[in-house]
Amino acid sequence: MRFHLPDPASPTHRPRTLHLGYCTNVHPAEDLPGIVGQLDRYAAVVRRTLDTPVLGVGLWLAAPVAALLAADTAARARLRLALAARGLEVVTLNGFPYQAFHAPVVKHRVYRPDWTTPERLAHTLNLAAVLADLLPDDAARGSVSTLPLAWRTPWDGDRADRCARALDRLASGLAEIERRTGRPVRVGFEPEPGCVVETTGQAAALLRGADPERIGVCLDLAHLACAYEDPRAALARLAAAGLPVVKVQLSAALEVADPAADGAALHGWSEPRFLHQVRSPSGHGADDLDEAVHRRLPGPWRVHYHVPLHADPAPPLRSTTPVLRAALDDLLRPDGPGCDHLEVETYTWGVLPGGARPRTEAGLADGIAAELAWAAQELSVRGAVPAGTTGSIA
């Protein structure tokens, strides 16, 4: 889905183009036939539900299929044709999970391999090379999101040096891809609770000096909320460090006002697949929800658990959509950071508790469509105009 945002600061008064899509890491396919199949079962259905001529999808490509596509020009061409035939376009890829993102237990494995390893660099450059060929002809650039260097332990000077060298090689590799294809692709490091880069302050400190034409930040708004960061201050901090926001993930975290009183409401939210870090404004934290419950961590809590944007959890639980809305206010203002890639990323649909979890493929497609409609409405109330829609998106 594309939107035009009036830009009074532009000398030509040309509107800014915003790309809105959803991330396919919610689907488990990890080979090319499976990926094309998920486009039919979900993305094409979502596009028809929203009655939009083009739907953006932020593809998640596991490392083996990314390597296959990067090495095979014909395979990339077939994927591009498959996307176009279904009315889908790709301007961004999710390069955070390496593979096996829907294994029975993921937890800390999602952070491996990290940026101290050659495998992470190779995978990210493979993704950038693939994306350069998938980009629509009129797209200004592509983006790839990636993990925030590494999990926080172990971390020492040697690992920091290896990450710094990898960033230099990443910038060089991205420049070579642009020279070869004529298409610029930027990589955004995504601050996340528990990682070496958990906050925008840590991003500013550890990524300062990276090539701003190639490297910046992917701002996940659920993660921002869990860090209790003020969106305006966070964006100003990144701008002062010369770090562009290359991608924004429109996401909301779970909020628990009084864990001691509301513990019963958390029944069903602890689950074995994903890590759900917990943070409180007093600085207390736990690396997973069940740990926070066991330790009786003082509240209130914000939990790294992506909840559907359009459907708040059952009271007394809440979501952090107010943080998302405040961030959009600043991201879309004329003097804002100018990010044009917006992605709904609720990958936790399959582990939601009770009746909130879709039971059928059609139910999941409906949920994704409802999230995108919610996001589209939030863009519209901030002055963005749908580009080329044939019907209502609200």
C-alpha positions in Angstrom: 0.0 0.0 0.0 1.3 3.4 -0.9 0.5 6.8 0.5 1.4 10.3 -0.5 2.2 12.7 2.3 2.3 16.4 1.4 5.7 17.9 2.0 5.5 21.7 2.2 9.3 21.8 2.7 9.9 20.3 -0.8 11.0 22.9 -3.3 8.9 21.2 -5.9 6.0 20.6 -3.5 6.1 16.9 -4.5 4.5 14.7 -1.9 6.5 12.1 0.0 5.7 8.5 -0.9 5.2 6.1 2.1 5.3 2.4 1.6 3.1 0.4 4.1 3.1 -3.4 4.2 3.2 -6.3 6.6 6.1 -8.6 7.5 5.8 -12.2 6.4 7.9 -13.6 9.3 4.4 -14.4 10.7 4.4 -17.3 8.2 6.7 -20.3 8.6 7.8 -21.0 4.9 11.6 -21.3 4.4 11.9 -22.4 0.8 10.9 -20.7 -2.5 7.8 -22.8 -3.2 6.6 -22.3 0.4 7.1 -18.6 0.1 5.2 -18.3 -3.1 2.5 -20.5 -1.5 2.2 -18.1 1.4 1.7 -15.2 -1.0 -1.4 -17.0 -2.3 -2.8 -18.1 1.0 -2.3 -14.9 2.9 -0.9 -11.8 1.1 -3.1 -12.0 -2.0 -6.1 -12.6 0.2 -5.2 -9.5 2.4 -4.8 -7.4 -0.7 -8.2 -8.3 -2.0 -9.8 -7.8 1.5 -8.3 -4.3 1.6 -9.3 -3.7 -2.1 -6.0 -2.1 -2.8 -4.3 -2.5 -6.2 -0.9 -3.1 -4.7 0.0 -4.5 -1.2 3.4 -4.2 0.3 5.0 -7.3 1.8 8.2 -7.2 3.9 9.5 -10.6 3.0 11.3 -12.7 5.5 13.8 -15.0 3.7 15.6 -17.6 5.7 19.3 -17.8 5.1 19.3 -20.9 2.7 16.6 -19.4 0.4 18.3 -16.0 0.5 21.6 -17.6 -0.6 19.8 -19.5 -3.3 18.1 -16.3 -4.7 21.3 -14.3 -4.4 23.1 -16.8 -6.6 20.4 -17.3 -9.2 19.3 -14.4 -11.4 16.5 -16.5 -12.9 15.1 -17.4 -9.5 15.0 -13.8 -8.5 13.2 -12.9 -11.8 10.6 -15.7 -11.1 10.0 -14.4 -7.6 9.5 -10.8 -8.9 7.0 -12.0 -11.5 5.2 -14.0 -8.8 4.9 -10.9 -6.7 3.7 -8.8 -9.6 1.1 -11.3 -10.7 -0.5 -11.2 -7.2 -0.4 -7.4 -6.9 2.4 -7.4 -4.4 5.5 -5.3 -4.1 8.6 -5.5 -1.9 10.7 -2.5 -0.7 12.0 -4.1 2.5 13.2 -7.4 3.8 13.3 -8.6 7.4 16.9 -9.9 8.0 16.6 -10.4 11.8 15.8 -14.1 12.1 18.4 -16.2 10.3 16.3 -19.3 10.0 13.9 -21.7 11.8 11.9 -18.8 13.2 8.9 -21.0 13.7 10.7 -23.9 15.4 9.0 -25.1 18.6 11.5 -23.1 20.7 13.3 -20.0 19.3 14.0 -17.8 22.3 17.7 -16.7 22.3 18.4 -18.6 19.1 16.9 -15.7 17.1 20.1 -13.7 17.9 22.4 -16.2 16.3 24.5 -15.9 14.2 25.2 -12.3 15.3 27.3 -9.5 13.9 30.5 -10.9 15.2 30.3 -13.8 12.6 30.9 -13.8 8.9 27.6 -15.7 8.4 25.5 -12.7 9.5 27.4 -10.3 7.1 27.0 -12.8 4.2 23.3 -13.3 4.9 22.6 -9.6 5.0 24.5 -8.8 1.8 22.6 -11.7 0.1 19.3 -10.1 1.2 20.4 -6.7 -0.1 21.4 -8.3 -3.5 18.0 -10.0 -3.7 16.1 -6.9 -2.8 17.9 -4.8 -5.4 16.2 -7.0 -8.0 12.8 -7.2 -6.4 12.4 -3.4 -5.9 9.7 -1.7 -8.0 11.2 0.4 -10.7 9.9 3.6 -9.2 11.0 2.9 -5.6 13.6 5.3 -4.3 15.5 2.6 -2.2 15.2 -0.6 -0.4 15.8 -1.5 3.3 16.8 -4.6 5.2 16.3 -4.8 9.0 18.7 -6.7 11.2 19.5 -7.6 14.8 21.1 -5.1 17.1 24.6 -6.5 16.8 24.2 -9.3 19.4 22.6 -10.5 22.6 24.2 -8.5 25.5 26.2 -11.5 26.8 28.9 -12.3 26.1 30.2 -8.9 25.1 33.8 -7.6 25.2 36.3 -5.5 23.3 37.1 -8.3 20.9 33.5 -8.8 19.9 32.9 -5.1 19.6 35.9 -4.8 17.2 34.6 -7.7 15.1 31.2 -5.9 14.8 32.9 -2.6 13.9 34.8 -4.4 11.1 31.7 -6.1 9.9 29.9 -2.7 9.6 32.7 -1.4 7.4 32.4 -4.5 5.2 28.6 -4.1 5.1 28.9 -0.5 3.9 31.4 -1.6 1.2 29.2 -4.5 0.1 26.1 -2.3 -0.1 28.0 0.3 -2.1 29.0 -2.5 -4.5 25.5 -3.7 -4.9 24.3 -0.2 -5.8 27.2 0.2 -8.2 26.3 -3.0 -9.9 22.5 -2.7 -10.0 21.8 1.1 -9.7 19.5 0.4 -6.7 20.4 1.7 -3.2 19.7 -0.6 -0.3 20.1 0.5 3.4 20.4 -1.7 6.5 18.7 -0.8 9.7 19.9 -2.2 13.0 16.9 -2.8 15.3 17.2 -1.9 19.0 15.7 -4.7 21.1 15.4 -5.4 24.9 18.3 -7.5 26.2 20.6 -6.9 23.3 23.9 -4.9 23.0 21.8 -2.2 21.3 18.6 -2.0 23.4 17.9 1.7 23.2 18.4 4.6 20.7 21.1 5.9 23.1 23.1 2.7 22.7 22.4 2.8 18.9 23.8 6.4 18.8 26.9 5.3 20.8 27.7 2.1 19.0 26.7 2.9 15.4 27.9 6.5 15.3 30.4 6.8 12.5 28.8 4.2 10.3 28.1 5.2 6.7 24.8 7.1 6.9 24.1 6.5 3.2 24.0 2.7 3.8 23.5 2.1 7.6 21.0 3.3 10.1 18.3 2.1 12.5 15.1 0.1 12.1 12.8 1.5 14.8 10.5 -1.1 16.2 7.9 0.8 18.1 7.1 -2.1 20.5 10.7 -2.2 21.5 10.8 1.6 21.9 7.8 1.4 24.2 9.5 -1.4 26.3 12.5 0.8 26.7 10.2 3.6 28.0 11.7 6.0 25.4 9.9 9.1 24.4 9.6 9.0 20.6 10.5 12.6 20.0 13.6 12.4 22.2 14.6 9.1 20.6 14.3 10.5 17.0 16.3 13.6 18.0 19.0 11.4 19.5 19.4 9.4 16.3 19.4 12.5 14.2 22.2 14.0 16.4 24.2 10.9 15.9 23.8 11.0 12.1 21.8 7.8 12.0 18.9 7.7 9.6 15.7 5.8 10.4 15.6 3.5 7.4 12.6 1.5 8.5 9.8 1.7 11.1 8.0 -1.4 12.4 4.5 -0.5 13.4 4.1 -2.7 16.5 2.7 -2.6 20.0 3.8 -4.3 23.1 1.8 -5.8 26.0 1.3 -3.5 29.0 0.6 -4.6 32.6 -0.3 -1.8 35.0 -0.2 -3.9 38.2 1.3 -7.3 37.8 0.6 -8.2 41.5 -3.1 -7.6 41.0 -3.5 -8.6 37.4 -1.5 -11.8 37.4 -4.5 -13.9 36.6 -5.0 -11.9 33.4 -1.5 -13.0 32.2 -2.5 -16.7 32.2 -1.8 -18.0 28.7 0.6 -15.3 27.7 3.8 -17.2 28.7 4.6 -19.5 25.8 7.6 -21.6 24.8 8.5 -20.3 21.3 9.5 -16.6 21.6 11.4 -14.5 24.1 9.2 -12.0 25.8 11.5 -9.5 27.7 9.9 -7.5 30.5 10.9 -4.0 31.5 9.6 -1.5 34.1 10.1 2.3 34.2 12.1 1.8 37.5 14.8 -0.1 35.7 13.8 -3.6 36.7 13.8 -6.2 34.0 13.6 -9.9 33.1 14.6 -11.7 30.0 11.3 -13.5 29.7 7.7 -13.2 31.0 7.7 -16.4 33.0 10.9 -15.2 34.8 9.2 -11.9 35.6 6.2 -13.6 37.0 8.3 -16.0 39.1 10.5 -13.2 40.5 7.4 -11.0 41.1 9.1 -8.2 39.3 7.8 -4.8 40.5 5.4 -3.2 38.0 4.2 -1.6 35.9 5.5 -3.8 33.1 5.9 -3.5 29.3 6.4 -6.9 27.7 8.1 -7.6 24.4 5.0 -9.3 23.0 3.7 -8.0 19.7 0.0 -7.7 20.0 -2.4 -7.0 17.2 -2.6 -3.3 16.5 -6.4 -3.1 16.1 -7.4 -5.3 19.0 -6.4 -4.4 22.5 -5.8 -7.3 24.9 -8.6 -8.1 27.3 -8.7 -5.7 30.3 -6.9 -5.1 32.6 -4.1 -5.7 30.1 -3.4 -3.0 27.6 -1.2 -2.3 24.5 1.3 0.4 23.9 -0.5 1.8 20.8 -0.4 5.3 22.4 3.4 5.2 22.0 3.0 4.1 18.4 0.7 7.0 17.7 3.1 9.5 19.3 5.9 8.1 17.2 3.9 8.5 14.0 3.1 12.1 14.9 6.9 12.8 14.9 7.8 10.5 12.0 5.3 12.1 9.7 5.8 15.8 10.5 7.4 17.9 7.7 10.7 18.3 9.6 10.7 14.6 10.7 13.3 12.0 9.9 11.7 11.2 6.5 11.4 7.4 6.8 9.3 6.0 4.0 9.2 2.3 4.8 6.5 1.3 7.4 5.9 -2.3 8.2 3.3 -4.0 10.5 5.1 -6.7 12.3 2.9 -8.9 14.5 4.7 -12.2 14.2 3.1 -13.6 17.4 -0.4 -14.3 15.9 0.3 -18.0 16.3 1.1 -17.9 20.0 -1.6 -15.5 21.2 -3.6 -16.8 24.1 -7.1 -18.2 24.0 -9.6 -16.7 21.6 -7.2 -14.1 20.3 -5.4 -16.7 18.2 -6.6 -17.3 14.7 -7.6 -20.9 14.1 -7.7 -20.9 10.3 -5.7 -19.4 7.4 -8.7 -17.1 6.6 -8.7 -15.9 10.2 -5.1 -15.0 10.1 -5.5 -13.2 6.8 -8.4 -11.3 8.2 -6.4 -10.3 11.2 -3.5 -9.0 9.1 -5.9 -7.1 6.9 -7.4 -5.5 10.0 -4.0 -4.4 11.3 -3.1 -2.9 8.0 -6.5 -1.1 7.9 -5.8 0.3 11.4 -2.3 1.5 10.3 -3.7 3.0 7.1 -6.2 5.0 9.1 -3.5 6.3 11.4 -1.6 7.5 8.4 -4.7 9.1 6.9 -5.5 11.1 10.0 -2.0 12.5 9.8 -2.5 13.8 6.3 -1.3 10.8 4.2 -3.5 10.1 1.2 -3.8 6.6 -0.2 -2.2 6.3 -3.7 -4.3 4.4 -6.2 -6.8 2.6 -4.0 -10.0 1.4 -5.5 -12.0 1.3 -2.4 -12.1 1.9 1.3 -9.2 0.9 3.5 -10.7 1.9 6.8 
